[in-house]
Amino acid sequence: MPSPGHPPWTTPTERSRTEPWATTPAWSSRSRSRQRTCPRCAEPLVHVGSAFAAPRRRDTAAWRTLSVLLHAGVRFHKSCWGGPGYRPRTLSEVRERMTCARRSGEPFARSLVRYEVPSSPARG
């Protein structure tokens, strides 16, 4: 049974070729204003940047690391001179940078994208 409002001879694939909203280029203003939602949970999607590369599905440590980065506001946008810059890949790197941020009072997002963590002064 065809869905209401669509000609009975079109399949979903054919519909995507004929409906203008399905073929709108990613750079158009019309596609930017549209809220995209997750097909599984219907939550709004977040644009993390064009330089984003998802970890393997079963790599839970990498997904946890990515979750911390995204919740802190870190994104993966390319710059005119290269990629997105340094991003921590392991939870130990994330912990190290977050500890440094807590001690120095620096925002987490800024501390997470540092290539090197500043050494703490010697105690004594």
GROMACS elastic network, one bead per residue, 0.5 to 0.9 nm:
[ bonds ]
;  ai    aj funct       b0    kb
    1     8     6  0.77338   500
    2     5     6  0.85961   500
    2     6     6  0.69404   500
    2     7     6  0.73410   500
    2     8     6  0.51885   500
    2     9     6  0.79919   500
    2    10     6  0.81013   500
    2    11     6  0.84122   500
    3     6     6  0.60269   500
    3     7     6  0.82624   500
    3     8     6  0.77650   500
    4     7     6  0.81737   500
    4     8     6  0.88211   500
    6     9     6  0.83864   500
    6    10     6  0.72479   500
    6    15     6  0.80327   500
    7    10     6  0.59235   500
    8    11     6  0.81553   500
    9    14     6  0.89355   500
   10    13     6  0.77686   500
   10    14     6  0.54996   500
   10    15     6  0.59573   500
   11    14     6  0.51115   500
   11    15     6  0.60720   500
   11    16     6  0.86564   500
   12    16     6  0.62532   500
   12    17     6  0.88121   500
   13    16     6  0.52389   500
   13    17     6  0.66418   500
   14    17     6  0.51371   500
   14    18     6  0.64241   500
   14    19     6  0.87250   500
   15    18     6  0.51062   500
   15    19     6  0.58301   500
   15    22     6  0.82112   500
   16    19     6  0.55619   500
   16    20     6  0.79827   500
   16    21     6  0.82096   500
   16    22     6  0.51846   500
   16    23     6  0.68167   500
   17    20     6  0.78924   500
   17    22     6  0.70796   500
   17    23     6  0.66521   500
   18    21     6  0.89738   500
   18    22     6  0.78843   500
   18    23     6  0.79214   500
   19    22     6  0.56435   500
   19    23     6  0.69161   500
   20    23     6  0.53785   500
   20    24     6  0.62130   500
   21    24     6  0.53590   500
   21    30     6  0.85294   500
   21    31     6  0.80222   500
   22    25     6  0.87500   500
   23    26     6  0.89184   500
   24    27     6  0.83568   500
   24    28     6  0.68995   500
   24    30     6  0.76087   500
   24    31     6  0.65615   500
   25    28     6  0.56695   500
   25    30     6  0.88502   500
   25    31     6  0.72152   500
   26    29     6  0.84409   500
   26    30     6  0.87906   500
   26    31     6  0.60582   500
   26    32     6  0.74688   500
   27    30     6  0.85051   500
   27    31     6  0.70968   500
   27    32     6  0.73190   500
   28    31     6  0.55642   500
   28    32     6  0.66395   500
   29    32     6  0.51032   500
   29    33     6  0.64484   500
   29    34     6  0.89285   500
   30    33     6  0.55758   500
   30    34     6  0.67155   500
   31    34     6  0.53298   500
   31    35     6  0.84187   500
   32    35     6  0.77609   500
   35    44     6  0.68901   500
   35    45     6  0.78226   500
   36    42     6  0.89504   500
   36    43     6  0.85777   500
   36    44     6  0.58729   500
   36    45     6  0.56476   500
   36    46     6  0.82397   500
   37    40     6  0.87177   500
   37    41     6  0.80839   500
   37    42     6  0.52157   500
   37    43     6  0.54127   500
   37    45     6  0.52377   500
   37    46     6  0.89122   500
   38    41     6  0.56466   500
   38    43     6  0.54492   500
   38    44     6  0.62030   500
   38    45     6  0.59852   500
   39    42     6  0.57082   500
   39    43     6  0.83062   500
   40    43     6  0.83023   500
   41    44     6  0.88790   500
   42    45     6  0.86851   500
   47    50     6  0.84292   500
   47    75     6  0.81784   500
   48    51     6  0.82768   500
   48    52     6  0.66224   500
   48    70     6  0.77894   500
   48    74     6  0.81062   500
   48    76     6  0.55898   500
   48    77     6  0.71207   500
   49    52     6  0.57409   500
   49    75     6  0.60350   500
   49    78     6  0.72974   500
   49    84     6  0.86419   500
   50    53     6  0.85214   500
   50    76     6  0.65547   500
   50    77     6  0.56630   500
   50    78     6  0.66548   500
   51    75     6  0.88939   500
   51    76     6  0.52314   500
   51    77     6  0.56418   500
   51    78     6  0.58168   500
   51    83     6  0.64970   500
   51    84     6  0.64639   500
   52    75     6  0.80696   500
   52    76     6  0.52773   500
   52    77     6  0.75884   500
   52    84     6  0.85353   500
   53    76     6  0.87536   500
   54    57     6  0.82278   500
   54    62     6  0.89857   500
   54    63     6  0.83761   500
   54    66     6  0.87615   500
   55    58     6  0.83038   500
   55    59     6  0.66228   500
   55    60     6  0.87743   500
   55    62     6  0.62179   500
   55    63     6  0.66834   500
   55    66     6  0.85672   500
   56    59     6  0.53951   500
   56    60     6  0.84756   500
   56    62     6  0.80822   500
   56    63     6  0.84517   500
   57    60     6  0.75756   500
   57    63     6  0.82317   500
   58    61     6  0.88541   500
   58    62     6  0.89805   500
   58    63     6  0.86659   500
   59    62     6  0.55219   500
   59    63     6  0.64728   500
   59    64     6  0.88720   500
   60    63     6  0.50269   500
   60    64     6  0.61350   500
   60    65     6  0.85862   500
   61    64     6  0.51000   500
   61    65     6  0.62103   500
   61    66     6  0.86079   500
   61    90     6  0.70784   500
   61    91     6  0.68801   500
   62    65     6  0.50064   500
   62    66     6  0.61149   500
   62    67     6  0.85429   500
   62    89     6  0.67112   500
   62    90     6  0.64835   500
   62    91     6  0.76898   500
   63    67     6  0.60500   500
   63    68     6  0.87037   500
   64    68     6  0.63727   500
   64    69     6  0.87436   500
   64    90     6  0.88496   500
   64    91     6  0.75260   500
   65    68     6  0.52823   500
   65    69     6  0.63920   500
   65    70     6  0.88014   500
   65    88     6  0.76594   500
   65    89     6  0.67391   500
   65    90     6  0.61720   500
   65    91     6  0.55312   500
   65    94     6  0.70160   500
   66    69     6  0.50630   500
   66    70     6  0.61432   500
   66    71     6  0.85393   500
   66    88     6  0.87050   500
   66    89     6  0.80753   500
   67    70     6  0.52303   500
   67    71     6  0.60577   500
   67    72     6  0.85049   500
   68    71     6  0.52511   500
   68    72     6  0.61631   500
   68    73     6  0.87890   500
   68    74     6  0.87742   500
   68    91     6  0.89743   500
   68    94     6  0.79538   500
   69    72     6  0.51987   500
   69    73     6  0.64865   500
   69    74     6  0.52501   500
   69    75     6  0.76990   500
   69    87     6  0.83261   500
   69    88     6  0.83918   500
   69    94     6  0.83172   500
   69   108     6  0.89294   500
   69   109     6  0.74494   500
   69   112     6  0.73528   500
   70    73     6  0.50881   500
   70    74     6  0.52632   500
   70    75     6  0.66097   500
   71    74     6  0.74768   500
   72   107     6  0.88157   500
   72   108     6  0.62640   500
   72   109     6  0.52962   500
   72   112     6  0.84537   500
   73   108     6  0.85924   500
   73   109     6  0.59490   500
   74    87     6  0.86104   500
   74   109     6  0.56963   500
   74   110     6  0.82571   500
   74   112     6  0.78452   500
   74   113     6  0.77172   500
   75    84     6  0.79469   500
   76    83     6  0.80160   500
   76    84     6  0.52188   500
   76    85     6  0.81989   500
   76    87     6  0.86088   500
   77    83     6  0.72368   500
   77    84     6  0.52639   500
   77    85     6  0.88883   500
   78    81     6  0.81299   500
   78    82     6  0.62465   500
   78    85     6  0.81292   500
   79    82     6  0.54268   500
   79    83     6  0.59121   500
   79    84     6  0.62961   500
   79    85     6  0.84818   500
   80    83     6  0.81213   500
   82    85     6  0.76515   500
   83    86     6  0.87639   500
   84    87     6  0.80201   500
   85   113     6  0.74453   500
   85   114     6  0.88890   500
   85   115     6  0.84010   500
   86   112     6  0.86224   500
   86   113     6  0.55710   500
   86   114     6  0.66753   500
   86   115     6  0.56789   500
   87   112     6  0.69698   500
   87   113     6  0.53770   500
   87   114     6  0.77902   500
   87   115     6  0.77595   500
   88    91     6  0.78462   500
   88    92     6  0.87537   500
   88    93     6  0.57091   500
   88    94     6  0.60980   500
   88    97     6  0.88115   500
   88   112     6  0.69114   500
   88   113     6  0.71607   500
   88   114     6  0.86707   500
   88   115     6  0.83724   500
   89    92     6  0.86328   500
   89    93     6  0.69454   500
   89    94     6  0.78447   500
   90    93     6  0.53679   500
   90    94     6  0.65033   500
   90    95     6  0.88215   500
   91    95     6  0.60742   500
   91    96     6  0.85151   500
   92    95     6  0.50520   500
   92    96     6  0.60877   500
   92    97     6  0.86390   500
   93    96     6  0.51193   500
   93    97     6  0.62696   500
   93    98     6  0.86021   500
   93   112     6  0.85096   500
   94    97     6  0.52614   500
   94    98     6  0.60696   500
   94    99     6  0.85281   500
   94   112     6  0.66075   500
   95    98     6  0.51055   500
   95    99     6  0.60127   500
   95   100     6  0.85267   500
   96    99     6  0.52721   500
   96   100     6  0.63334   500
   96   101     6  0.87602   500
   96   112     6  0.89923   500
   96   117     6  0.76602   500
   97   100     6  0.50211   500
   97   101     6  0.61670   500
   97   102     6  0.86994   500
   97   108     6  0.78919   500
   97   111     6  0.57778   500
   97   112     6  0.56085   500
   97   113     6  0.85559   500
   97   114     6  0.79167   500
   97   116     6  0.88366   500
   97   117     6  0.64274   500
   98   102     6  0.61756   500
   98   103     6  0.86410   500
   98   107     6  0.89710   500
   98   108     6  0.62010   500
   98   111     6  0.68372   500
   98   112     6  0.69067   500
   99   102     6  0.51614   500
   99   103     6  0.63034   500
   99   104     6  0.86699   500
  100   103     6  0.52210   500
  100   104     6  0.61294   500
  100   105     6  0.82661   500
  100   106     6  0.80479   500
  100   111     6  0.73890   500
  100   117     6  0.71784   500
  100   118     6  0.76696   500
  100   119     6  0.87372   500
  100   120     6  0.81666   500
  101   104     6  0.52320   500
  101   105     6  0.55217   500
  101   107     6  0.63224   500
  101   108     6  0.58729   500
  101   110     6  0.84238   500
  101   111     6  0.57803   500
  101   112     6  0.83446   500
  102   105     6  0.52845   500
  102   106     6  0.69011   500
  102   107     6  0.82623   500
  102   108     6  0.80375   500
  103   106     6  0.79960   500
  104   107     6  0.89392   500
  105   108     6  0.87361   500
  106   109     6  0.85729   500
  106   110     6  0.70369   500
  106   111     6  0.65655   500
  107   110     6  0.55398   500
  107   111     6  0.63476   500
  107   112     6  0.87197   500
  108   111     6  0.50762   500
  108   112     6  0.59331   500
  108   113     6  0.87833   500
  109   112     6  0.52809   500
  109   113     6  0.67076   500
  110   113     6  0.56553   500
  110   114     6  0.68422   500
  111   114     6  0.54651   500
  111   117     6  0.80109   500
  112   115     6  0.84268   500
  113   116     6  0.88899   500
  114   117     6  0.65379   500
  116   119     6  0.88440   500
  117   120     6  0.88952   500
  119   122     6  0.88444   500
  120   123     6  0.86205   500
